[in-house]
Amino acid sequence: METFVLAGGCFWCLDAVYRTLDGVSDVVSGYTGGAVPSPSYELVCTGTTGHAEAVAVTFDPDVIPRDVILDVFFTLHDPRQLNRQGADVGTQYRSAMFYTSDEQKELFEAAARRAAALWDGTVVTQIEPLGKYFVAEEYHQDFFAKNPNQGYCMAVAVPKVNKVRKSYAQYIKAA
C-alpha cells in the first residue's frame, strides 16, 4: 500500500472522486502545508494558516497504477488556477502535492509535466515535502456520501466524479 497526499481545491471533491477508484482503500481529508499547529476547518478557511485542504489517498499500486492516481488528480481539478478552484479562493484551495520520499517527488514532477502538456503548458501545482498532516474533523470524512444532495456537492463534486468516471472507467469500483 502507498499513500499520496494531494491538494486540489476543496477536499470534499477529491475525497468523492478517489473513493470511487478500485484499489483505493482509504481517503482521509485533512490539512497540511501550513504553520499553525492543530488547525481547525474554521481557522483554515480564514486563509491565514498556510494550510491546504488535502486528502491522503491510500491505494494498492498493484491494482491501480501510481500514474493513474496522479493523472486523476490533474483531471479532477484545474492546476492552472493559483490559490483557487472555481469560486473557492485562497491558499487553502491551492493545487499542491506533498511528497514523503525522493521517489514520490519524481513521480509528482513527472505527473505535473504530463499535466502541463494537457493544460497548455501552464500548471501552478506546488510540489513540496509533506510536513505534519492534520486529519480534518469527522464530518468532512466521506462528506459527499454523507451529503449527496448538499448544494456544493451537486454543483461541484458531481461533475468531477462524473468526469473521472468517464475518463477512467476501467478503474471505477464495481457497484
VOPAVEX-479704 format. One record per residue: x negated, y, z of N, C-alpha, C in turn. Coordinates in steps of 0.02 Angstrom, whole numbers, padded with zeros to 5 digits, always signed. Layout:
N
XYZXYZXYZ/...
END
This chain:
175
-00042-00059+00000+00000+00000+00000-00044+00062+00000/-00019+00114-00031-00055+00177-00035-00005+00234-00023/-00030+00290+00002+00013+00348+00014-00017+00409-00020/+00026+00445-00057+00009+00509-00087+00051+00562-00052/+00020+00619-00036+00057+00675-00006+00062+00729-00059/+00124+00746-00078+00138+00790-00134+00189+00843-00115/+00179+00903-00141+00224+00959-00128+00244+00990-00195/+00308+00995-00208+00332+01023-00271+00400+01056-00263/+00403+01104-00218+00467+01136-00204+00498+01106-00142/+00563+01108-00139+00599+01082-00082+00587+01006-00075/+00571+00984-00016+00556+00913-00007+00617+00869-00017/+00677+00896-00013+00736+00855-00024+00737+00824-00093/+00715+00863-00144+00716+00838-00213+00663+00784-00223/+00603+00795-00198+00551+00744-00205+00571+00680-00170/+00598+00687-00110+00621+00630-00072+00674+00591-00112/+00723+00626-00139+00777+00594-00176+00751+00555-00236/+00704+00584-00272+00677+00552-00332+00635+00491-00314/+00587+00499-00269+00541+00444-00254+00576+00384-00223/+00630+00395-00186+00667+00339-00157+00699+00295-00210/+00707+00320-00271+00739+00280-00324+00690+00233-00359/+00625+00240-00345+00575+00203-00383+00557+00136-00352/+00555+00086-00393+00534+00019-00373+00461+00022-00350/+00445-00010-00296+00376-00010-00271+00364+00043-00218/+00410+00091-00212+00404+00142-00159+00437+00114-00097/+00398+00108-00044+00425+00079+00018+00446+00130+00069/+00419+00191+00064+00437+00242+00113+00424+00312+00084/+00466+00358+00103+00457+00429+00087+00471+00467+00151/+00422+00506+00173+00429+00544+00235+00420+00618+00219/+00473+00657+00231+00469+00729+00221+00431+00761+00279/+00391+00812+00262+00353+00845+00314+00322+00910+00291/+00274+00933+00330+00241+00997+00317+00166+00987+00322/+00129+01019+00276+00056+01015+00278+00027+01075+00241/-00038+01084+00250-00073+01137+00214-00074+01204+00248/-00050+01207+00310-00047+01271+00345-00090+01272+00407/-00083+01325+00445-00125+01336+00503-00087+01333+00570/-00022+01329+00568+00018+01330+00629+00027+01258+00655/+00009+01245+00718+00020+01178+00745+00094+01165+00759/+00116+01104+00744+00185+01083+00757+00237+01130+00728/+00235+01143+00662+00285+01189+00633+00355+01158+00631/+00404+01200+00636+00473+01180+00628+00497+01202+00559/+00553+01175+00538+00582+01195+00473+00596+01270+00472/+00625+01295+00526+00641+01366+00529+00579+01409+00522/+00524+01388+00555+00462+01426+00552+00430+01421+00482/+00430+01362+00453+00402+01353+00386+00441+01395+00335/+00506+01399+00344+00549+01438+00298+00533+01512+00298/+00499+01537+00350+00481+01607+00351+00425+01622+00301/+00389+01570+00279+00334+01580+00233+00271+01605+00266/+00269+01606+00332+00211+01634+00367+00164+01581+00395/+00180+01517+00390+00140+01465+00421+00084+01439+00376/+00091+01449+00310+00044+01421+00263+00061+01349+00244/+00109+01319+00277+00128+01250+00263+00172+01246+00201/+00165+01190+00166+00209+01174+00110+00257+01119+00132/+00318+01122+00105+00362+01065+00113+00334+01010+00069/+00323+00951+00097+00291+00897+00060+00324+00830+00076/+00306+00780+00037+00327+00712+00051+00265+00667+00052/+00265+00620+00097+00215+00567+00099+00248+00506+00067/+00226+00488+00007+00256+00434-00031+00212+00372-00024/+00239+00320+00008+00202+00258+00016+00229+00208-00035/+00182+00179-00073+00202+00135-00129+00151+00079-00138/+00173+00029-00176+00130-00028-00193+00105-00018-00264/+00040-00004-00272+00014+00008-00339+00015-00054-00384/+00028-00112-00356+00036-00172-00397+00105-00175-00428/+00152-00137-00401+00221-00135-00427+00231-00073-00470/+00208-00017-00447+00214+00046-00485+00145+00079-00487/+00118+00090-00546+00050+00118-00551+00044+00187-00520/-00015+00201-00495-00030+00267-00465-00014+00323-00514/-00034+00313-00577-00022+00365-00628+00052+00379-00637/+00094+00329-00629+00167+00339-00636+00192+00382-00578/+00170+00366-00517+00190+00407-00459+00172+00480-00472/+00113+00492-00498+00090+00560-00510+00123+00593-00569/+00135+00555-00622+00170+00583-00681+00242+00600-00663/+00273+00560-00621+00341+00576-00597+00339+00644-00560/+00289+00654-00519+00282+00717-00483+00283+00776-00531/+00245+00771-00586+00242+00826-00633+00303+00829-00679/+00345+00778-00678+00408+00778-00715+00463+00811-00675/+00463+00800-00610+00520+00822-00569+00517+00893-00545/+00460+00927-00556+00457+00999-00539+00418+01035-00593/+00421+01101-00591+00386+01142-00640+00320+01166-00610/+00264+01134-00629+00200+01151-00598+00170+01216-00624/+00206+01253-00665+00183+01318-00690+00205+01375-00645/+00251+01362-00599+00278+01414-00556+00236+01421-00493/+00207+01479-00483+00165+01491-00425+00208+01508-00364/+00200+01468-00312+00234+01480-00248+00310+01486-00254/+00338+01441-00295+00410+01440-00302+00431+01378-00343/+00494+01362-00338+00527+01315-00382+00597+01343-00391/+00610+01369-00450+00676+01399-00463+00690+01455-00415/+00747+01450-00380+00767+01503-00333+00733+01497-00265/+00697+01441-00253+00660+01433-00190+00593+01468-00198/+00583+01522-00161+00524+01563-00169+00484+01566-00103/+00419+01559-00109+00374+01563-00052+00320+01510-00056/+00267+01520-00019+00211+01471-00021+00232+01402+00004/+00285+01400+00043+00309+01335+00067+00337+01292+00010/+00351+01322-00048+00378+01286-00106+00326+01277-00161/+00262+01288-00144+00209+01283-00194+00200+01212-00220/+00170+01208-00278+00151+01144-00308+00082+01126-00282/+00077+01070-00247+00013+01051-00217+00009+00975-00209/-00052+00951-00211-00068+00881-00200-00122+00878-00147/-00112+00837-00096-00157+00835-00039-00191+00767-00037/-00256+00765-00050-00291+00702-00056-00324+00681+00010/-00334+00615+00016-00366+00586+00075-00432+00553+00059/-00451+00552-00004-00515+00521-00024-00538+00552-00090/-00600+00540-00107-00626+00564-00171-00589+00531-00229/-00571+00467-00220-00534+00432-00272-00466+00466-00284/-00431+00482-00230-00367+00516-00239-00377+00584-00272/-00428+00620-00253-00441+00685-00283-00449+00678-00359/-00487+00628-00380-00498+00616-00451-00433+00597-00487/-00393+00555-00454-00328+00536-00483-00283+00598-00491/-00282+00640-00440-00240+00700-00441-00264+00748-00496/-00329+00757-00501-00356+00801-00553-00339+00776-00623/-00344+00710-00633-00327+00681-00698-00253+00690-00713/-00211+00682-00663-00139+00691-00672-00123+00764-00689/-00157+00810-00657-00147+00882-00672-00168+00898-00743/-00222+00867-00767-00243+00878-00836-00191+00850-00885/-00163+00791-00870-00110+00763-00913-00050+00809-00913/-00033+00835-00855+00025+00880-00850+00013+00945-00888/-00048+00970-00884-00064+01033-00920-00052+01024-00994/-00067+00966-01021-00055+00953-01092+00019+00955-01108/+00061+00936-01061+00134+00935-01071+00166+01003-01057/+00134+01043-01014+00162+01106-00992+00124+01165-01022/+00106+01160-01085+00072+01215-01120+00008+01238-01088/-00027+01193-01054-00092+01209-01026-00091+01250-00962/-00032+01267-00938-00028+01310-00879+00000+01271-00820/-00045+01249-00775-00025+01213-00715-00059+01248-00656/-00020+01268-00606-00048+01303-00548-00051+01259-00486/-00040+01195-00495-00040+01147-00440-00107+01149-00403/-00103+01158-00338-00163+01158-00296-00180+01086-00278/-00244+01070-00278-00268+01004-00257-00317+01016-00201/-00298+00992-00142-00337+01008-00082-00337+00949-00034/-00386+00947+00011-00387+00892+00060-00327+00895+00106/-00304+00836+00125-00248+00832+00172-00274+00847+00242/-00242+00895+00273-00256+00908+00344-00204+00870+00385/-00183+00899+00438-00132+00869+00481-00065+00869+00444/-00030+00812+00446+00036+00806+00416+00087+00803+00472/+00134+00849+00470+00186+00853+00521+00251+00827+00492/+00278+00775+00522+00341+00747+00499+00397+00796+00513/+00438+00808+00462+00495+00854+00468+00549+00824+00514/+00593+00866+00534+00648+00846+00577+00688+00790+00545/+00718+00749+00587+00753+00689+00563+00807+00705+00511/+00842+00760+00518+00895+00774+00470+00870+00787+00399/+00804+00799+00391+00776+00808+00325+00757+00741+00292/+00751+00688+00331+00731+00624+00303+00790+00593+00265/+00777+00574+00202+00828+00545+00158+00889+00591+00153/+00876+00655+00150+00928+00706+00151+00981+00696+00096/+00958+00682+00036+01004+00675-00020+01054+00619-00009/+01031+00562+00014+01076+00505+00026+01126+00521+00081/+01104+00560+00131+01148+00578+00186+01197+00634+00168/+01180+00674+00116+01219+00733+00098+01229+00739+00023/+01255+00687-00010+01257+00687-00083+01302+00742-00113/+01349+00767-00075+01394+00817-00102+01376+00888-00080/+01319+00895-00046+01296+00961-00025+01279+01001-00087/+01294+01065-00087+01286+01107-00147+01216+01106-00177/+01165+01113-00136+01096+01113-00161+01080+01045-00194/+01101+00993-00162+01089+00926-00190+01122+00918-00258/+01183+00940-00263+01219+00934-00327+01188+00976-00382/+01169+01037-00364+01143+01084-00414+01070+01074-00432/+01029+01052-00384+00957+01049-00395+00931+00978-00395/+00948+00938-00345+00920+00871-00340+00947+00823-00392/+01013+00824-00404+01042+00776-00451+01011+00782-00521/+01002+00841-00550+00970+00845-00615+00899+00817-00615/+00862+00826-00561+00794+00800-00557+00795+00724-00553/+00839+00697-00513+00846+00624-00508+00864+00595-00576/+00912+00626-00609+00933+00601-00675+00878+00605-00727/+00839+00659-00725+00783+00667-00772+00732+00611-00763/+00715+00597-00701+00666+00544-00688+00695+00476-00704/+00758+00465-00688+00789+00400-00706+00786+00388-00781/+00797+00440-00819+00795+00433-00893+00724+00422-00918/+00677+00460-00893+00608+00457-00917+00569+00396-00891/+00589+00370-00834+00552+00315-00802+00599+00257-00785/+00645+00242-00831+00697+00192-00819+00669+00125-00797/+00612+00106-00825+00584+00040-00808+00558+00035-00737/+00553+00092-00702+00529+00092-00632+00584+00106-00581/+00646+00111-00604+00701+00126-00558+00722+00062-00522/+00733+00067-00457+00755+00010-00417+00822-00016-00443/+00830-00081-00442+00894-00111-00460+00946-00094-00407/+01005-00082-00428+01059-00062-00381+01083-00121-00340/
END
